[in-house]
Amino acid sequence: MAYQSLRLEYLQIPPVSRAYTTACVLTTAAVQLELITPFQLYFNPELIFKHFQNRISPCPRLLNHRSHRIYRYCRMLEEGSFRGRTADFVFMFLFGGFLMTLFGLFVSLVFLGQAFTIMLVYVWSRRNPYVRMNFFGLLNFQAPFLPWVLMGFSLLLGNSIIVDLLGIAVGHIYFFLEDVFPNQPGGIRILKTPSILKAIFDTPDEDPNYNPLPEERPGGFAWGEGQRLGG
């Protein structure tokens, strides 16, 4: 029964969130079991540009021990503001991954998974400005402050905040181009999801029995997860 319940819960996760979270968990497990090493996964532009056939990918990799946060905010975005817009959600992944790869070249970052998670948190927080959050039962704040609280907590742990700032910057760029600029006088929609993505991912009908996870819901999990990768 437990297996069936877990299986049903897993299958209820929307497709993009399910694929991304599964990749994060499997990659982390493979590293922990020493089936692969982080040196096979990190972002090394010199090797990418020098060798076109290698096992290193030029995109944000998935070594992130905070899978719960990935699952939570990724799913709430896909079931909330991106519901029925799977192609747009995939396009956000591609756009964010491209910018992080580009910016990573200039700040010498080789593991970008944490920055990608912060980007998801930032977009969710800006689209849910009135949700109340709680930090260890000590600090109450509204959702838009969440990325900054996580960055502050990372700083208190003695970690570099460059990755957090990168995720916030990319998230803000996406949010501005998608939600702010098109609604300004004379503004236009710059980010347009390619038709091929819509043809692949968007379906005309939605399952009437589908039970989404509400996007606007407060914290409610261990905020100790604010620790960065490697902390």
VMD Tcl script that draws the C-alpha trace (Angstrom):
set ca {
  {0.00 0.00 0.00}
  {2.80 2.39 0.85}
  {4.42 1.71 -2.51}
  {1.14 2.34 -4.35}
  {0.57 5.60 -2.47}
  {4.10 6.78 -3.22}
  {3.70 5.81 -6.87}
  {0.40 7.69 -7.20}
  {1.88 10.76 -5.51}
  {4.87 10.63 -7.84}
  {2.69 10.34 -10.94}
  {0.61 13.33 -9.81}
  {3.64 15.60 -10.00}
  {3.42 17.64 -13.23}
  {5.81 16.43 -15.96}
  {8.53 19.09 -15.92}
  {8.79 19.15 -12.13}
  {8.79 15.35 -12.05}
  {11.58 15.09 -14.61}
  {13.73 17.79 -13.01}
  {13.31 16.55 -9.44}
  {13.97 12.95 -10.49}
  {17.14 14.03 -12.28}
  {18.30 15.90 -9.17}
  {17.67 12.93 -6.88}
  {19.25 10.36 -9.20}
  {22.32 12.49 -9.87}
  {22.84 13.18 -6.18}
  {22.40 9.49 -5.36}
  {24.89 8.51 -8.05}
  {27.47 10.88 -6.57}
  {26.83 9.65 -3.03}
  {27.21 6.03 -4.18}
  {30.41 7.02 -6.02}
  {29.06 5.82 -9.35}
  {30.10 9.17 -10.76}
  {32.12 12.08 -9.39}
  {31.39 15.82 -9.38}
  {34.32 16.24 -11.76}
  {32.26 14.49 -14.43}
  {29.41 16.94 -13.98}
  {30.85 20.38 -13.43}
  {30.74 23.24 -15.91}
  {34.15 23.67 -17.56}
  {33.96 25.99 -20.60}
  {37.52 25.25 -21.69}
  {36.82 21.55 -22.02}
  {33.48 22.23 -23.68}
  {34.93 24.50 -26.31}
  {38.04 22.39 -26.82}
  {36.41 18.97 -26.93}
  {33.00 18.63 -28.55}
  {32.60 15.06 -27.34}
  {32.85 14.91 -23.58}
  {30.66 14.13 -20.62}
  {30.53 17.68 -19.29}
  {27.38 19.61 -20.13}
  {27.26 23.42 -20.63}
  {24.13 23.80 -18.56}
  {23.36 24.10 -14.85}
  {24.05 20.68 -13.37}
  {22.05 18.97 -10.72}
  {24.34 18.41 -7.77}
  {22.04 19.85 -5.17}
  {21.35 18.25 -1.81}
  {18.22 20.34 -1.26}
  {15.88 18.27 -3.41}
  {12.87 19.11 -1.29}
  {13.10 22.80 -2.11}
  {13.56 21.98 -5.79}
  {10.48 19.76 -5.75}
  {8.38 22.20 -3.77}
  {8.87 25.43 -5.69}
  {9.22 23.80 -9.08}
  {5.91 22.00 -8.58}
  {4.11 25.03 -7.16}
  {5.20 27.09 -10.17}
  {4.12 24.45 -12.68}
  {0.78 23.90 -10.96}
  {0.24 27.60 -10.27}
  {1.17 30.39 -12.66}
  {2.36 27.92 -15.32}
  {-0.63 25.61 -15.14}
  {-1.67 24.65 -18.67}
  {1.50 26.33 -19.98}
  {4.03 23.53 -19.89}
  {5.86 24.83 -22.95}
  {6.30 28.24 -21.28}
  {7.64 26.50 -18.18}
  {10.17 24.54 -20.25}
  {11.15 27.76 -22.00}
  {11.81 29.39 -18.62}
  {14.15 26.47 -17.82}
  {15.99 26.94 -21.11}
  {16.19 30.72 -20.76}
  {17.41 30.52 -17.16}
  {19.91 27.79 -17.98}
  {21.31 29.80 -20.89}
  {21.76 32.97 -18.81}
  {23.37 31.09 -15.92}
  {25.77 29.38 -18.27}
  {26.66 32.74 -19.82}
  {27.09 34.52 -16.48}
  {28.93 31.52 -15.04}
  {31.69 32.14 -17.56}
  {32.38 35.55 -16.03}
  {32.22 34.64 -12.34}
  {34.03 31.30 -12.61}
  {31.22 29.16 -11.20}
  {31.32 25.46 -12.00}
  {28.25 24.20 -10.10}
  {25.10 26.10 -11.01}
  {22.35 23.86 -9.65}
  {21.89 25.95 -6.50}
  {21.60 29.14 -8.55}
  {18.91 27.51 -10.66}
  {16.96 26.59 -7.52}
  {17.19 30.17 -6.25}
  {15.89 31.35 -9.63}
  {12.79 29.15 -9.22}
  {12.31 30.45 -5.67}
  {12.65 34.05 -6.86}
  {10.08 33.72 -9.64}
  {7.63 31.94 -7.33}
  {8.10 34.55 -4.58}
  {7.51 37.49 -6.90}
  {4.35 35.91 -8.27}
  {3.03 35.25 -4.76}
  {3.82 38.54 -3.00}
  {1.24 38.17 -0.20}
  {2.18 34.71 1.04}
  {3.50 34.82 4.61}
  {6.69 32.88 5.32}
  {8.36 31.87 8.57}
  {12.06 31.32 9.23}
  {12.78 28.87 12.09}
  {9.78 30.26 13.95}
  {11.72 33.47 14.59}
  {11.27 35.65 11.53}
  {8.02 36.34 9.67}
  {8.11 37.94 6.26}
  {6.34 37.99 2.92}
  {7.35 35.76 0.04}
  {9.32 38.34 -2.03}
  {11.93 38.46 0.76}
  {12.47 34.69 0.69}
  {15.45 34.62 -1.74}
  {17.19 37.31 0.31}
  {16.54 35.47 3.57}
  {18.04 32.31 2.09}
  {21.05 34.30 0.89}
  {21.48 35.84 4.35}
  {21.29 32.42 5.96}
  {23.90 31.15 3.51}
  {26.14 34.08 4.47}
  {25.72 33.26 8.18}
  {26.94 29.73 7.43}
  {30.12 31.19 5.98}
  {29.32 30.35 2.36}
  {29.88 32.55 -0.66}
  {26.74 34.33 -1.83}
  {27.80 34.59 -5.49}
  {25.64 31.60 -6.46}
  {22.62 33.05 -4.64}
  {23.11 36.42 -6.30}
  {23.37 34.75 -9.69}
  {20.09 32.92 -9.17}
  {18.37 36.11 -7.97}
  {19.72 38.08 -10.94}
  {18.56 35.52 -13.52}
  {15.19 35.16 -11.80}
  {14.73 38.93 -11.78}
  {15.61 39.22 -15.46}
  {13.04 36.57 -16.35}
  {10.38 38.09 -14.09}
  {10.97 41.58 -15.48}
  {10.85 40.50 -19.11}
  {7.86 38.22 -18.63}
  {5.70 39.95 -16.00}
  {6.74 43.59 -15.74}
  {7.97 45.04 -19.02}
  {5.08 43.78 -21.23}
  {2.61 45.58 -18.92}
  {4.42 48.92 -19.05}
  {3.25 51.70 -21.41}
  {4.79 50.85 -24.75}
  {6.10 47.56 -23.42}
  {6.24 44.45 -25.55}
  {6.61 40.76 -24.83}
  {10.23 39.92 -25.57}
  {10.19 36.33 -24.34}
  {8.12 34.24 -26.71}
  {7.99 30.48 -26.37}
  {8.97 28.82 -29.67}
  {6.14 27.10 -31.52}
  {8.02 23.81 -31.52}
  {7.97 23.72 -27.70}
  {4.23 24.43 -27.69}
  {3.66 21.63 -30.19}
  {5.65 19.19 -28.04}
  {4.56 20.07 -24.50}
  {1.18 21.80 -24.58}
  {-1.91 19.59 -24.67}
  {-5.38 20.88 -25.60}
  {-7.25 19.15 -22.79}
  {-6.47 19.05 -19.09}
  {-7.28 16.08 -16.89}
  {-10.40 17.09 -14.87}
  {-9.37 14.74 -12.05}
  {-5.94 16.34 -11.67}
  {-5.39 17.57 -8.11}
  {-2.70 20.30 -8.07}
  {-0.60 21.46 -5.16}
  {-1.76 25.03 -4.38}
  {0.89 27.55 -5.34}
  {0.04 30.11 -2.69}
  {0.89 28.36 0.54}
  {3.30 29.39 3.31}
  {6.56 27.81 4.42}
  {5.90 24.75 6.59}
  {9.14 22.81 6.17}
  {12.52 22.86 7.87}
  {14.10 26.17 7.00}
  {17.47 24.68 7.86}
  {17.40 23.77 4.18}
  {18.58 27.27 3.47}
  {22.12 25.88 3.63}
  {23.94 26.04 0.31}
  {25.47 23.15 -1.56}
  {28.51 21.90 0.23}
  {27.55 23.68 3.48}
}
mol new
graphics top color blue
foreach p $ca { graphics top sphere $p radius 0.5 }
foreach p [lrange $ca 0 end-1] q [lrange $ca 1 end] { graphics top cylinder $p $q radius 0.2 }
display resetview
